Amino acid sequence: MKKKLNLTRIFLVILAVLSVCSCIREDLLQPDNTKGLPSKGATAAKYVSKSLWQEDDVYIAKIQQVFLKAANLEKVKETYGELYWNYAMSFGQFGEKYLLVPVVKKDKVVLLMEAVRKGNRVYFYEKDDADLLGFFQHVLYSNILSHSEVIDGAAAKSKYVCSTRTIVIGCLNGQTDCEPLSYSQMVCEWKEGGNGGPPHKSFDPLGDPFSGGGGGGGSSDDGHEYPDPPEDPCEKNKQIITNPGIQNKIKDVREKADSNGRYEFGFKVNVDGTSTEVTQGPVKGEWEVGSLAGIKGFYHSHPDVGIQIFSPNDIQSFFRTRVTSGTPSTVSDIFIGVIGAKPCSCPGGKKYFHYMIRYEGSLEDAGTVTFTDYNMIDIIKDYQERENKLTSILPTSPYSDDGGVSLNYKGVEKLFFDTLDRMNIDKTKMVLQRIENDGTINTIMFNNNGIPTEIPCPN
């Protein structure tokens, strides 16, 4: 009996070991499911971003609504797979115009759905790019150690804006000895016929890949209605700075910013497009906007002894204007502008800082900022300390062009976005634009590396 008992125990131990080994090998073959990925019903699940990067959340949520309104979910799942909206990416493009959604079958990204807005219509296309599919597969299922993004609009000028996203992945489940691997993908701004290739193939919400129901693809389909398409801030600001009456006053404020005095000057723009006369502030370093009722926005100068972008007080005044003068239908029209000048060793001896801001949030957002009792003394002190830190980076600060004496464009832009964080204002909804001397308008984005990046508005 004793020998039989020992043999039985040995047999059971061997079975247990084999069972454990079997489990380990099976685990190594499985993707990393620790990310809370949905097991079913992902297509219809409410969008909550799990992307590693900043995405156009407003656009993704609205696109999901448009898609689900038209979709046959069973046919979509059967034909394509499940759409994982939580991992949709807009690749550095904002303004409600572009995104990619991974389509998954049995834990594998098999296709991407491309959603492109053209005016008040949106079109769905298939995107079957092996490198992009692999990139999304890693984002969903791999052990990601780090991630980054570089947005480049300057090199392409007004043709394309491109975002390059990079991930570094570590060991898979159960592995311990492996070298980190890096994967990068670049996606550029969508252009009609931009690649010169064949027409895009439609991604049909009804699950019929031959119907052309996604729009485009050479079909006669006119896409799907897009709710509340945004107005282009580039066009809005272009209309203001090219208005002859306003243009002359902007020139006047610019000249006064260049006068080496410490007074500020400004004027208001009314809802009907007219503007007030340029006035001087009552004391050095201040300009009083006065009544905010019935105005669309205002312009003012900053003397060269100050910061050449919006101050904390300017920011709160901007939100007060939204509350006082804006309505749910006009609040996106509210803007403010600032013009500053700094001496430089450049042609003309002066460098101009001309900025405009708008906000794409709600009136409720504006009310929160307006009625917050900020400790402006502390915020302004912090503002000045951060300016000093940005100019003091060694050996050479990327935020200064004059050896740390003052901030350059990227410096004041970073200071502005950091100030929004300090004031608990959602910077993803803020539209900051810089106007060049020749009238070119650049939208300033804040990428994941913390560097302000300029994206030229179309000519």
C-alpha positions as CSV (number, residue, x, y, z in Angstrom):
1,M,0.0,0.0,0.0
2,K,2.8,2.4,0.8
3,K,4.5,2.0,-2.6
4,K,1.2,2.5,-4.4
5,L,0.5,5.7,-2.4
6,N,3.9,7.1,-3.3
7,L,3.4,6.3,-7.0
8,T,0.0,7.9,-6.9
9,R,1.4,11.1,-5.3
10,I,4.2,11.2,-7.9
11,F,1.7,10.8,-10.7
12,L,-0.4,13.6,-9.3
13,V,2.6,16.0,-8.9
14,I,3.6,15.3,-12.5
15,L,0.1,16.1,-13.7
16,A,0.0,19.3,-11.7
17,V,3.4,20.5,-13.1
18,L,2.2,19.7,-16.7
19,S,-1.0,21.6,-16.1
20,V,0.9,24.7,-14.8
21,C,3.3,24.6,-17.8
22,S,0.3,24.3,-20.2
23,C,-1.3,27.3,-18.6
24,I,1.9,29.3,-18.9
25,R,2.4,28.5,-22.5
26,E,-1.3,29.3,-23.3
27,D,-0.9,32.7,-21.4
28,L,2.1,33.6,-23.5
29,L,0.0,33.2,-26.7
30,Q,-2.7,35.5,-25.4
31,P,-2.7,39.3,-25.7
32,D,-2.4,41.5,-22.6
33,N,-6.0,41.9,-21.5
34,T,-5.2,44.0,-18.5
35,K,-6.2,47.2,-20.2
36,G,-10.0,46.7,-19.6
37,L,-10.7,45.9,-23.3
38,P,-14.4,45.1,-23.9
39,S,-15.2,41.5,-24.6
40,K,-18.3,42.2,-26.5
41,G,-20.6,45.0,-27.7
42,A,-17.7,47.4,-28.2
43,T,-19.3,49.0,-31.2
44,A,-22.3,50.3,-29.3
45,A,-20.4,51.0,-26.0
46,K,-20.3,54.7,-25.0
47,Y,-17.1,56.3,-26.0
48,V,-14.6,56.9,-23.2
49,S,-11.1,57.6,-24.5
50,K,-8.3,55.2,-23.5
51,S,-5.9,56.5,-26.0
52,L,-2.4,57.3,-24.9
53,W,-2.5,60.7,-26.7
54,Q,-4.7,63.7,-26.8
55,E,-7.6,63.1,-29.3
56,D,-10.4,65.1,-30.7
57,D,-12.9,63.7,-28.2
58,V,-15.8,65.8,-29.4
59,Y,-15.4,64.5,-33.0
60,I,-15.1,60.9,-31.9
61,A,-18.2,61.0,-29.7
62,K,-20.2,62.7,-32.5
63,I,-19.0,60.3,-35.2
64,Q,-20.0,57.3,-33.0
65,Q,-23.5,58.8,-32.8
66,V,-23.7,59.2,-36.5
67,F,-22.4,55.7,-37.2
68,L,-24.8,54.0,-34.7
69,K,-27.8,55.9,-36.0
70,A,-27.2,54.4,-39.4
71,A,-25.7,51.0,-38.4
72,N,-26.9,47.4,-38.5
73,L,-24.7,46.2,-35.6
74,E,-25.0,42.5,-36.3
75,K,-24.1,42.9,-40.0
76,V,-21.2,45.2,-39.1
77,K,-19.9,42.7,-36.6
78,E,-20.3,39.8,-39.1
79,T,-18.7,41.7,-42.1
80,Y,-16.0,43.7,-40.4
81,G,-15.8,43.1,-36.6
82,E,-16.2,45.2,-33.5
83,L,-15.3,48.9,-33.6
84,Y,-13.2,49.8,-30.5
85,W,-14.1,53.5,-30.2
86,N,-12.2,53.9,-27.0
87,Y,-9.0,53.5,-28.9
88,A,-9.9,55.8,-31.8
89,M,-7.2,58.3,-32.8
90,S,-7.4,61.6,-34.6
91,F,-3.6,61.8,-34.9
92,G,-3.0,65.4,-34.0
93,Q,-6.0,66.7,-36.1
94,F,-8.6,68.8,-34.3
95,G,-11.5,70.8,-35.4
96,E,-13.8,67.8,-35.9
97,K,-12.4,66.5,-39.2
98,Y,-10.6,63.1,-39.0
99,L,-10.2,59.9,-37.1
100,L,-9.3,56.2,-37.3
101,V,-11.2,53.5,-35.4
102,P,-9.6,50.0,-34.9
103,V,-11.9,47.1,-36.0
104,V,-11.2,44.0,-34.0
105,K,-12.0,40.3,-34.5
106,K,-10.9,37.7,-32.0
107,D,-8.4,40.0,-30.3
108,K,-6.8,41.0,-33.6
109,V,-7.1,44.4,-35.3
110,V,-8.2,43.4,-38.8
111,L,-9.1,46.8,-40.3
112,L,-9.4,50.5,-39.6
113,M,-12.5,52.7,-40.2
114,E,-11.5,56.2,-41.4
115,A,-14.1,58.9,-40.7
116,V,-13.7,62.1,-42.7
117,R,-15.8,65.2,-42.4
118,K,-16.4,67.4,-45.4
119,G,-18.5,70.4,-44.4
120,N,-21.7,69.1,-42.9
121,R,-21.3,65.6,-44.2
122,V,-19.2,62.7,-42.9
123,Y,-17.8,59.8,-44.9
124,F,-16.7,56.3,-43.7
125,Y,-13.8,54.5,-45.5
126,E,-11.9,51.3,-45.0
127,K,-8.2,51.6,-44.3
128,D,-6.2,48.4,-44.7
129,D,-2.6,49.5,-44.0
130,A,-0.5,46.7,-42.5
131,D,1.8,49.0,-40.6
132,L,-1.0,51.0,-39.1
133,L,-2.9,47.8,-38.2
134,G,0.2,46.5,-36.4
135,F,0.6,49.8,-34.6
136,F,-3.0,49.7,-33.3
137,Q,-2.6,46.0,-32.4
138,H,0.3,47.0,-30.1
139,V,-1.6,49.9,-28.6
140,L,-4.5,47.7,-27.7
141,Y,-2.7,44.5,-26.6
142,S,1.0,45.1,-25.9
143,N,2.8,46.2,-22.7
144,I,3.6,49.8,-23.5
145,L,6.5,51.3,-21.6
146,S,6.4,54.8,-23.1
147,H,4.8,56.9,-25.8
148,S,5.4,60.1,-27.6
149,E,4.1,62.3,-30.5
150,V,5.6,64.8,-32.8
151,I,3.3,67.1,-34.9
152,D,4.9,68.7,-37.9
153,G,3.0,71.4,-39.8
154,A,5.8,73.8,-40.5
155,A,7.7,71.6,-43.0
156,A,4.7,70.9,-45.1
157,K,3.4,74.5,-44.9
158,S,-0.1,74.7,-46.1
159,K,-0.2,71.3,-47.8
160,Y,-0.2,68.7,-45.0
161,V,0.0,68.5,-41.2
162,C,1.5,65.2,-40.0
163,S,1.6,63.5,-36.7
164,T,4.2,60.8,-35.8
165,R,3.3,58.7,-32.9
166,T,5.8,56.3,-31.2
167,I,5.4,53.6,-28.7
168,V,8.0,51.5,-26.9
169,I,6.8,48.0,-25.9
170,G,8.2,45.7,-23.2
171,C,7.7,42.0,-22.5
172,L,4.5,40.1,-23.2
173,N,2.6,38.3,-20.5
174,G,4.9,35.8,-18.7
175,Q,8.1,37.0,-20.4
176,T,10.9,38.6,-18.3
177,D,14.0,38.8,-20.5
178,C,13.3,40.8,-23.6
179,E,14.6,44.0,-25.3
180,P,12.2,46.9,-25.6
181,L,11.0,47.5,-29.1
182,S,10.0,50.8,-30.7
183,Y,7.2,51.3,-33.3
184,S,6.3,54.6,-35.0
185,Q,3.5,55.6,-37.4
186,M,3.0,58.9,-39.2
187,V,-0.5,60.0,-40.3
188,C,-0.9,63.2,-42.3
189,E,-3.9,65.4,-42.7
190,W,-6.5,63.9,-45.0
191,K,-6.8,65.5,-48.4
192,E,-9.2,64.6,-51.3
193,G,-7.2,62.5,-53.7
194,G,-4.1,63.4,-51.8
195,N,-2.2,60.2,-52.4
196,G,-3.0,60.0,-56.1
197,G,-4.2,56.4,-55.7
198,P,-7.5,54.7,-56.3
199,P,-10.7,56.0,-54.7
200,H,-11.2,55.1,-51.0
201,K,-13.4,52.0,-50.4
202,S,-16.5,52.7,-48.3
203,F,-17.0,51.3,-44.8
204,D,-20.8,50.7,-44.8
205,P,-22.6,51.1,-41.4
206,L,-25.1,48.6,-42.8
207,G,-22.4,46.0,-43.1
208,D,-22.5,45.7,-46.9
209,P,-19.0,46.5,-48.3
210,F,-20.4,46.7,-51.8
211,S,-23.2,49.2,-51.2
212,G,-21.1,52.4,-51.1
213,G,-23.0,53.4,-48.0
214,G,-20.0,54.8,-46.3
215,G,-19.7,57.7,-48.7
216,G,-17.1,58.3,-51.4
217,G,-15.3,55.4,-52.9
218,G,-16.4,56.4,-56.3
219,S,-20.1,56.0,-55.4
220,S,-22.8,58.6,-55.8
221,D,-23.4,58.4,-52.0
222,D,-23.4,61.8,-50.3
223,G,-22.3,60.6,-46.9
224,H,-24.1,61.1,-43.6
225,E,-25.3,64.3,-42.0
226,Y,-22.9,65.6,-39.4
227,P,-24.5,67.3,-36.4
228,D,-23.5,70.9,-35.5
229,P,-20.4,71.2,-37.7
230,P,-17.9,73.7,-36.2
231,E,-17.1,77.0,-37.8
232,D,-13.5,77.2,-38.9
233,P,-11.5,79.6,-36.5
234,C,-9.1,80.2,-39.3
235,E,-11.8,81.7,-41.4
236,K,-13.3,83.6,-38.5
237,N,-10.1,85.3,-37.6
238,K,-9.2,86.0,-41.2
239,Q,-12.5,87.9,-41.6
240,I,-11.6,90.0,-38.6
241,I,-8.0,90.9,-39.5
242,T,-8.9,91.6,-43.1
243,N,-11.9,93.9,-42.3
244,P,-10.7,97.3,-43.5
245,G,-12.0,99.2,-40.5
246,I,-10.5,96.8,-38.0
247,Q,-7.3,96.3,-40.0
248,N,-6.4,100.0,-39.6
249,K,-7.0,99.8,-35.8
250,I,-4.8,96.7,-35.5
251,K,-2.1,98.6,-37.4
252,D,-2.5,101.5,-34.9
253,V,-2.3,99.2,-31.9
254,R,0.8,97.5,-33.4
255,E,2.5,100.9,-33.9
256,K,1.7,101.9,-30.3
257,A,3.1,98.6,-29.0
258,D,6.3,99.6,-30.8
259,S,6.5,103.0,-29.3
260,N,8.7,102.0,-26.3
261,G,6.1,103.4,-23.9
262,R,4.6,101.4,-21.0
263,Y,1.0,102.2,-21.7
264,E,-1.4,99.8,-23.2
265,F,-3.8,100.6,-26.0
266,G,-6.9,98.8,-27.3
267,F,-10.2,98.9,-29.0
268,K,-13.4,96.8,-29.0
269,V,-15.1,95.0,-31.9
270,N,-18.9,95.1,-31.8
271,V,-21.3,92.2,-32.7
272,D,-22.3,94.1,-35.9
273,G,-18.6,94.2,-37.0
274,T,-18.0,97.9,-36.2
275,S,-15.3,98.8,-33.8
276,T,-14.6,101.5,-31.2
277,E,-11.8,104.0,-31.4
278,V,-8.3,103.1,-30.0
279,T,-7.9,104.3,-26.4
280,Q,-5.0,104.5,-24.0
281,G,-5.1,102.7,-20.6
282,P,-5.4,104.9,-17.6
283,V,-2.2,103.8,-16.0
284,K,1.0,102.1,-17.2
285,G,0.7,98.4,-17.9
286,E,-3.2,98.4,-18.0
287,W,-6.0,98.9,-20.5
288,E,-9.6,99.0,-19.5
289,V,-12.0,97.3,-21.8
290,G,-15.0,98.9,-20.1
291,S,-18.5,97.5,-20.7
292,L,-18.6,94.0,-22.2
293,A,-22.2,94.1,-23.4
294,G,-22.8,93.8,-27.1
295,I,-19.2,93.1,-28.1
296,K,-17.6,90.3,-30.1
297,G,-14.1,90.8,-28.7
298,F,-11.3,93.3,-28.2
299,Y,-7.7,94.0,-29.2
300,H,-5.0,95.5,-27.0
301,S,-1.2,96.0,-26.9
302,H,1.4,94.8,-24.4
303,P,4.5,97.0,-23.9
304,D,7.9,95.4,-24.4
305,V,8.5,95.4,-20.6
306,G,5.8,92.7,-20.2
307,I,4.9,89.2,-21.4
308,Q,4.0,89.2,-25.1
309,I,1.0,87.0,-24.9
310,F,-2.3,86.9,-22.8
311,S,-1.8,87.4,-19.1
312,P,-3.9,85.6,-16.5
313,N,-6.1,88.7,-16.2
314,D,-6.6,88.8,-20.0
315,I,-7.7,85.2,-19.9
316,Q,-10.3,85.8,-17.2
317,S,-11.5,88.9,-19.1
318,F,-11.9,86.8,-22.2
319,F,-14.2,84.4,-20.3
320,R,-16.2,87.3,-18.8
321,T,-16.8,88.6,-22.3
322,R,-18.2,85.1,-23.3
323,V,-20.6,85.2,-20.4
324,T,-21.6,88.8,-20.8
325,S,-21.9,89.1,-24.5
326,G,-22.2,85.5,-25.7
327,T,-25.3,83.3,-26.2
328,P,-25.3,79.5,-27.0
329,S,-25.4,80.4,-30.7
330,T,-22.8,83.2,-30.7
331,V,-20.4,82.2,-27.9
332,S,-17.9,80.7,-30.4
333,D,-17.6,84.1,-32.1
334,I,-16.1,85.7,-29.0
335,F,-12.3,86.4,-29.3
336,I,-9.6,88.6,-27.9
337,G,-6.3,89.7,-29.5
338,V,-3.0,91.0,-28.2
339,I,-0.1,92.6,-30.0
340,G,3.4,93.0,-28.4
341,A,6.8,94.0,-29.7
342,K,10.3,93.2,-28.5
343,P,13.7,94.6,-29.6
344,C,15.7,92.0,-31.5
345,S,18.8,91.7,-33.7
346,C,16.5,91.0,-36.7
347,P,15.4,93.0,-39.8
348,G,13.6,96.1,-38.6
349,G,15.0,95.7,-35.0
350,K,11.6,94.6,-33.7
351,K,9.9,91.2,-33.3
352,Y,6.1,91.3,-33.1
353,F,3.9,88.9,-31.1
354,H,0.3,89.0,-32.5
355,Y,-2.1,86.5,-31.0
356,M,-5.8,85.7,-31.0
357,I,-7.7,83.3,-28.8
358,R,-11.1,81.6,-29.0
359,Y,-12.6,78.8,-26.9
360,E,-14.6,75.8,-28.1
361,G,-16.2,75.0,-24.8
362,S,-19.7,75.8,-23.5
363,L,-21.1,78.9,-21.7
364,E,-21.1,76.8,-18.5
365,D,-17.3,76.5,-18.9
366,A,-17.0,80.2,-19.3
367,G,-19.2,80.8,-16.2
368,T,-16.9,78.6,-14.1
369,V,-13.8,80.5,-15.1
370,T,-15.6,83.9,-14.8
371,F,-16.8,83.4,-11.3
372,T,-13.7,81.6,-9.9
373,D,-12.1,83.7,-7.2
374,Y,-8.5,83.3,-8.4
375,N,-5.6,84.5,-6.3
376,M,-4.2,86.6,-9.1
377,I,-1.2,87.7,-7.1
378,D,-0.1,84.1,-6.7
379,I,-0.9,83.2,-10.3
380,I,1.0,86.2,-11.7
381,K,3.9,85.5,-9.4
382,D,3.9,81.9,-10.7
383,Y,3.6,83.2,-14.2
384,Q,6.8,85.3,-13.8
385,E,8.7,82.5,-12.2
386,R,7.8,80.1,-15.0
387,E,9.0,82.7,-17.5
388,N,12.3,82.9,-15.7
389,K,12.6,79.1,-15.7
390,L,11.9,78.9,-19.5
391,T,14.6,81.5,-20.3
392,S,17.1,79.9,-17.9
393,I,17.3,76.4,-19.4
394,L,20.9,75.4,-20.0
395,P,23.0,75.3,-22.0
396,T,20.7,77.0,-24.5
397,S,17.0,77.5,-23.9
398,P,14.7,76.4,-26.9
399,Y,12.3,79.1,-25.6
400,S,14.6,82.1,-26.1
401,D,16.4,83.5,-29.1
402,D,18.4,86.2,-27.3
403,G,20.5,84.2,-24.8
404,G,17.7,84.1,-22.1
405,V,16.8,87.8,-22.1
406,S,13.2,87.1,-23.2
407,L,10.9,84.4,-24.5
408,N,10.5,83.6,-28.2
409,Y,7.3,82.4,-29.8
410,K,7.5,78.9,-28.4
411,G,8.3,80.3,-25.0
412,V,5.3,82.6,-24.7
413,E,3.0,79.9,-26.2
414,K,4.2,77.3,-23.6
415,L,3.8,79.9,-20.9
416,F,0.2,80.6,-22.1
417,F,-0.8,76.9,-22.1
418,D,0.8,76.2,-18.8
419,T,-1.2,79.2,-17.4
420,L,-4.4,77.6,-18.6
421,D,-3.4,74.5,-16.6
422,R,-2.7,76.6,-13.5
423,M,-6.2,78.2,-13.8
424,N,-7.9,74.8,-14.3
425,I,-9.0,75.7,-17.9
426,D,-9.3,72.9,-20.4
427,K,-6.5,73.8,-22.9
428,T,-7.7,71.3,-25.4
429,K,-10.7,73.6,-26.0
430,M,-8.7,76.7,-26.4
431,V,-7.8,77.9,-29.9
432,L,-4.6,79.9,-29.9
433,Q,-3.5,81.5,-33.2
434,R,-0.5,83.5,-34.1
435,I,-0.7,86.1,-36.9
436,E,2.5,86.6,-38.8
437,N,3.7,90.0,-40.3
438,D,2.4,88.9,-43.8
439,G,-1.0,88.0,-42.4
440,T,-0.4,84.2,-42.3
441,I,-2.4,82.6,-39.5
442,N,-0.9,79.7,-37.6
443,T,-2.9,77.6,-35.1
444,I,-0.7,76.6,-32.1
445,M,-1.2,73.1,-30.9
446,F,0.4,71.7,-27.7
447,N,1.7,68.2,-28.4
448,N,2.4,65.3,-26.0
449,N,6.1,66.2,-25.8
450,G,5.1,69.6,-24.2
451,I,6.3,71.6,-27.2
452,P,4.0,74.2,-28.9
453,T,3.7,73.4,-32.6
454,E,2.4,75.7,-35.4
455,I,-0.1,74.5,-38.0
456,P,-0.6,77.0,-40.9
457,C,-4.2,77.8,-41.8
458,P,-5.1,77.1,-45.4
459,N,-4.5,80.1,-47.8
